[in-house]
Amino acid sequence: MRPMLRVTLAVLLVVVAFYAALLAFKGLALVREGGTVGVLLGLGILVVPLLGVALVLREIQFGRQCGRLADELARENGLPVDDLPRRPSGRVDRAAADGRFAKLREETEADPDSWQNWFRLSLAYDAAGDRSRARAAARHAIELHARRGRAE
């Protein structure tokens, strides 16, 4: 993991931990005060930090799994070359990304059990700006990779 990414992740975790502790403290104070409304509100507030921490941990796990797949694909020389033209803002040119996407979609349809194809497809979705489909394709690649690992 790159050093700047580690620092960013550490800062994010500290902020989430602080926020979760602050909310937990406030929630417990409401529960201790008693009264039906206070207790219910306090319990509701206690759920928020738990949910927040769970979501952050889930995202970290997803990022690490994607990183492992990218590293493995790089070792196989299977990562697509990042040679798409870019706009002045640095974003990939949408038409070029769509063209590459069509090719990768065909490859994935031809071999739908290949985690490598699904991961490359997720990168193409991401380049085309479709984050939700990129994440879904990456999750599918992770699932296929895990199945392959269990089968071996």
N, C-alpha and C positions, 0 to 999 in steps of 0.2 A: 504494500500500500504506500502511495506517495506521501511524503512528510506533510505537505499542506493539507491533504485529505485527512490525515490523522488528526491534525490540529483542529480542523473544522469539525470533525466528528466528535472530538473531545469537548469542544466548546458547546456543541449541540447537546451532548449528553449532560453536561453540567447545567445548562439552562433548563433542560427538561427535568432533571432531578430537583433543582431549586423550585421550579414551578410546582412539581408534584408534591414536594414537602410542604410548600406554602399552602396549597389547596388542602392537603391532608390535615394540616394544623387547623385551618379554618373549619373544615368539616367536623373534626373531633370536638372543637369548641362548641359548635352548634348542637352536636349530639349530647354533650355534657350539660348544656343549658336545660335540656329537657323540653317537654311540650311536644305534642304530636308534630306540629309544623316544623319546629327546629330539628327534631330527630330525623324526620323524613328529608328535609332539605340538607342536613348534614350528611346523611347516608348518600344522597344524590351527588353531593360534592365529592365525597370520597371515591365514587366510581370514576369520576373524570380523570384524576391522576393515574389510576390503574389502567384505564383505557389508553391514555396518552403514552404511558411507558410501554404498554404492549404493542401499540402501533409503531413506535420508534424502534423497538427491538425487532419487530417484523421487517421493517424497512432495512435495517442494518443487515439482517440475515439475507434478505433478497439481494442486496448489493454485494455481499460477500459471495453468494452463490453465483451471481452473474460474473463476478470477477474471476472465480475459479473456472467457469466455462470459457470465458474470454482467454484466460491464460492457456487452457488446454487447447483451444482452437488455434491460438497463436503458435503453440509448439508444433501443431500439425500443419502450419502454414495455411490455415483455412479461413483466417479473417479476411474480410473484403478490404481492398486497398482504399484508403480515404483520399480519393482523387476527384471527388465531385466538385464542380465549380461552386464558388461561394459568392454571396452578395457582399456589398461593402460592410454590412453589419456583422459578417462572419457566419451567418446562417447558410446552410446548404441551399443551392438553387432547387426550388421545388420540382421543376420539370425534369431536371437531371435525376433527382432522387426518385421520382415516380417511374422513370425509365429503368433504373436499377431495381426498383421494387418489383416490377412486373417480371423480370428475369428470375429473381430470387423466389417469388411466389410460385412460378412454374417449377423450379427445382424442388421446392418443398412439396408441392402437389405430386410430383413424380416419385418422391421418397418421403412419405409423411412420418416415417418412424425414425428419421435421422434428427437427433438433437442438434447436430451441427447446422442443418438447413434451417431449423426453427430458430436457432440463435441468430444466424445471419439474417433471417427474415425480420427478427425483432430489431436488429440494427437498421434495416431498411425502413421499417415503420417509423423508427425514431428519427431517422434522417428526413423522412417525409413529413414529420411533425405530428404523427398520430401516436401520442404517448400511451393512450389506453390500450391500443392494439399491440404496441411494442412491448408493454409490460405483460400482456396476456401471452404473446408469443414466447417471451423470455421464460415465463412461468412454465409453459408447456415444454420448452427445451430443458428446463431444470428437472421437470418430472420424467421426461424421456431419459435423461442422463442418469437419474437416480435408478430408474428401472433397469437400465443397462448394467449399472453397477451391482445391483442385487442379482441379476441373472448370471454374472460372471463368477 
